[in-house]
Amino acid sequence: MKPIKITADSKGRFPNVWITSDTHFGHKNICRGVTDWRLADGTIPVDQTRDFSSLDEMNDTIVRNINEVVGQDDILIHLGDWSFGGFENIRKFWDRLVCKNIHLTLGNHDHHISNNKDGVRGLFKSVDQYTELIMGSNKFVIMHYPISSWDGLNKGIGHLHGHCHLPTDKRFGRGKRMDVGMDGHPEFRPYNLMTEVVPMLDKQPISSEMGFDHHTDDIKGIVG
């Protein structure tokens, strides 16, 4: 694991950094208008599908919403489940994005990227299962999957993840844990790390998902 370190330029200016997850470009069954998914009573699972009438409409919206905010010289951190529906969609999605400075944390649907089929990992600046994101004094543990406790939890370090497709009102866990997937953003787009994620996590208490976690203790000598 090599941490993703975002550095400032000679004038102390940081690039714009955006973070997202679970774009699922090309995923037919997550698109309500064409899905084959059904509940036991035969109805379409509304909570597990996106409100688009066609796959093209969903894909076009994903691309447009990313390109409207993430510029060519920005950095995009993607926490997995990049695309679906065949190997060719990995490159097809990448080709349509303006920003090519993309770091990927692997999700459960990214097996072709994990296996580096035809050298596809080369499209990304880095590919990891789990890593740290560091930008100035801000540090995050990032992974596709949510974890209950992480290094630095007691020091206010946040954990950013995807996988769960949590709605906006449920995107925060106990403590400084946040689902940054597109489905949870009110505008169905990536989050700006410094202007959106950091202020929201600053309001979250230091806490753990675990009922008992000594890493939240502030007794001298307990942690470390």
N, C-alpha and C positions, 0 to 999 in steps of 0.2 A: 504493500500500500504506500503510495506516494501522495502526501497532502496536496490539495489544490491551493496554491498560494497566489492571491491577487495582490499585485504590488502597484504602488503609485509611480507616476512619472517624475521627471526631474523637478516639476513644479508642485509636487505633492498631490496631484490629482489622480483619483482612482477611476478606472473605466466603469461604465454602467454594467452591473452584473444582474442577470435575471435567472430565476430558478423555476422549474416546473417539473411535472411528472405525468406519466400515464396519458400521453397524447393518443395512443392507440390509433395512429394513422392507418387507414385501410381496414379497420376492424368492423366487419359487417354487422355482427351480432350486438355490438354496443350501440348501433344506430337504430333508433326505435322504428323508423319507417320501413326497414327491411329486415329486421331481426327475426331469427327463428326461435329465439328464447321464449319459453312460455312457463307460466306458473302452473300449479297443479289444477287450477280451475280453467286453464286454457287461455288466460289473459296474458298480455305482454307485461313483463315486470318494469313498470314505469321508473321505479327508484334505481334500477340497474342499467337503464338505457338513456341515451341522449336524445333530446327532442329535435331530431332532424328527419326530414322525409326521405332523403337519399344519402348514399354513401358519399357521392360527390359533394353534396352540400356540406356534410360534416367535414370532409377533408379540406375543402376550400375554406371553411370557416376557421379550422385549426391553423392553416397556413397564414391566412389573412390576419388573424388575431395575434399571431406571433410576430409577423413582419411589421405590423403597425407599431409595435413597441420596441422590439429588439433590433437595434441597428447593426450595420455591417461591422463596425468596430467595437461592438459590445461583446460581452461574454455570456453564453447561455449554459447553465448547469441543468442537465436533464437527469432525473432520478429514476429512469427506467420505464419499460413498456413503450418503447419508441414507436414501433409500428407493428402491423399484423397483416395477415392475408398473403404471405409469401415473401421470399427473400428479396425480390425486386423492389418491394415497397420501402426497404431501408434506404436505398439510394434515391428512390423517387422522392421521398419526403425530404431528405437532405438537400437534394437539388433545388427544391422549391423555397428553401429558407434563405433569407438574405444573409444572416449571420452564419459564419462557418467556424467560429471560435466556440466549439461545443464540447463540453466534458460530459461523459455519460457514466452513470452508475447503473449497473445492469439490473434489469427487472426479470420477472419470471417468464416473460414472453420474448426475451432477447437472446434466445439460444443461438441463432445464427451469428450474432455479434460476439457472444461469449466464445463460440468455436472459431471465430475469425474466418468464416467462410469467404473465400476469394479475397482475403485481406481486407475485409470490410471495416475492421477496427481502425484502419488508416483514415477513415472519414472524420474521426473524432480526435480531439486534442489529448484526451486520456479516457481510459475505460477501466473501471474498477467495480468490485462488488461492494466495497465499503471504504470510505475515506473521510478525511477531514477537509473542511473548507475554511480557509483563513483569509481574512481581508482586514488589514489594519489591526485594530484591537478586537475585532469580532471573529469568533471561532464557532464552528458548527460541526457536529458529527452528522454525516449524510449517508443514507442508505435507501434502497428502494423500499425495504420493509420497515415498519415501526418496531422499535425495540423499547424495552421497559426501563432499562437503566444504562447509562453510558458514561464514558470517561469525561470528567469535568462537570458532571451534572450539578454537583454541590457548589461549583464555582460560577454557575450561571451560563455555562455553555449549552447552546440549544441543539436539539436534534430535529433535522428536517428529513422527511420521508415522503413516499407516495403509497402505491399499492391498494389503498383502501377506498379510493374514490369518495372520500368523505364530503358531504355537502358543507356549504359555507358555515353554518351554525354548529358544525361538529368537527371542524378542522383542527382544533387544539385538543391535546390530551392533557393529563395532569402535568403540571410543570411546563417547562419550555420545550414542548414537543409539538410539531406542526406538520400536517399533511399539506404539501405544496402542489398537489395535483391540480390540473386545469379545471376539473369538475367542481372544485371547491372555491375557485376564484369567482367573485360576483360577475366578472366580465369574461369568464372563460378564456383566460390568457395567463402567461407567466407572471410571477410576482417580481417586482424590483427588490433586490436583496436589502438595500440600504433604506429606501423610502417606504417600503411596505413591511417586509419581514421583520427587520430589526425593531422598529417601533412597536409592532404587535407583540413580539416575544418579550420585549422589555417590560410589558405590562403583566406578563405571566409570572407566577411565583416560582421559586425554586422548589421543586417537589418531584416525586417519583411515582410511576405507575404501580410500583410494588407496595403492598400493605406495610411491609417493614423493609427498609433499605438504609443500611448504616451510612451509605454515601451521602445522605442528606444531613447527617449529624454535624454539628459544629463544635463538638467536644474536642478539645485539643488532643491530638495523638490518635484519634479514631480513624481518620482518613489518611491514606498515604502509605 
